[in-house]
Amino acid sequence: NKETNMLNKDFLWGGALAAHQFEGGVLDTTKGLSVADVMTAGAHGVPREITDGVIEGKYYPNHIGIDFYHHYKEDIAMFADMGFKCFRTSIAWTRIFPLGDEEQPDEEGLQFYDDVFDELLKYGIEPVITLSHFEMPYHLAKEYGGFMNRKTVDFFVKFAEVCFKRYKNKVKYWMTFNEINNQMNFVNDIYGWTNSGAHFGNYDNPEEAMYQCAHHTLVASAKAVKIGKEINPDFLIGNMISMVPFYPYSCSPKDQLLAQQLMHDRFFFSDVQCRGHYPAYALKMFERKGFNINITDEDKKALSEGTVDYIGFSYYMSNTVDSNSIRDVSTTTDGSSEHSVKNPYIKETDWGWAIDPEGLRYVLNQFYERYELPMFIVENGFGAIDKKEEDGSCHDSYRIDYLRAHIEQMKKAVEEDGVNLMGYTPWGCIDCISFTTGEMKKRYGFIYVDRDNEGNGTLERSKKDSYEWYKKVIASNGEVL
Ligand code: BG6
């Protein structure tokens, strides 16, 4: 059906980034510090340190990022040249409310996004905006405990309202919280911190603390959706889920059931955000574990009134679980559970992320069968070490192979399985700072940026081979791969 397949002329091809990973402009503007601005650089297997404020002598890669703040015209011109129909980024909460609890927003910050959106719209590129992509004001995390505190719900909703009102004629596509479900791994500090400004390990029962915090984020998301639709009924407001499907390692019923139960962790947030209420398995689990989560009647009403219009999700990899195996997940960043094992049928990236294009078709079907809502693949990509040649070229055929294979599966899901897909924005369309490791050398871009792990380099931009390839993909609406 040409009406609904991805060859529809409105399919949103583009690229995705997040403010904290590429904007820079942290210390030389009115922007306040975010939770990401107090994270040092790590490496594969070496966690990023979360420091108590900015400590002199330590390196914080996000402070400069790739300095989009001062290069946005040049970068957007390259996105336009590639033919982007949309560009996904986030609004740094701390440019609008530097501390998070101010009465009035910051005009310099608001103006920056007016300038960015105007520049995008000049080329006919639709902004796709995440309100919170691991960028909560540090002040809210430090002084209020982030989303452990109900007050943070109001601070977030106020921030959302200011953005919706200011950009109501420039931005149509929104998402509330990026990868809201990362915090389900409540033993790796990076997730609670970046999702919710919380250290779950500081509480008597970290898992219970995580669910309380999660509840507050869910209420904040629902309230924002409701207000957004009142401000402009034409807005399309989605959620954003990190979808790493769990496969059973064997055909033993135990493994089947384990994978199914663990998928509850993947669907918990989207179940609430799409259906407007808590799923039965979660309520039973709270009861079984004796969790006392404060969910008021007013909260329930808010959840039911703020369901999302579409499902935004990231897909990088799948994960495989074996009921006979146990591991520690306090430093893993590959979506692992305590029962994860290597999948013998699947190769991995240098960072241990399973390369599984068919998994993308699998999750598109899983989401669609569950909710029958439109979907938007807002992240997918290949983090790799690239080599820039003397002549400035970069031969990233491995990246092209990865993306081609995933686009093929995405097309099958649309054309053969009939899922409703709005668009595709590969992650890190221009090289940026890695979220999980803080490295620069884990690159995803079509555009190479001259900067290294220690912050050296000219910041000069140059095209990789994947740049011209993706340009043809977009121009042919996915026909030429
Ligand atoms: C997602 C995040 O987890 O994956 C992005 O939404 C992140 O912020 C991306 O950058 C890739 O992860 P990494 O660690 O390779 O940058």
Boltz pocket constraint, residues with backbone or C-beta under 6 A from the ligand:
constraints:
  - pocket:
      binder: B
      contacts: [[A, 18], [A, 21], [A, 178], [A, 179], [A, 242], [A, 314], [A, 379], [A, 383], [A, 427], [A, 433], [A, 434], [A, 435], [A, 436], [A, 437], [A, 442]]
      max_distance: 6.0
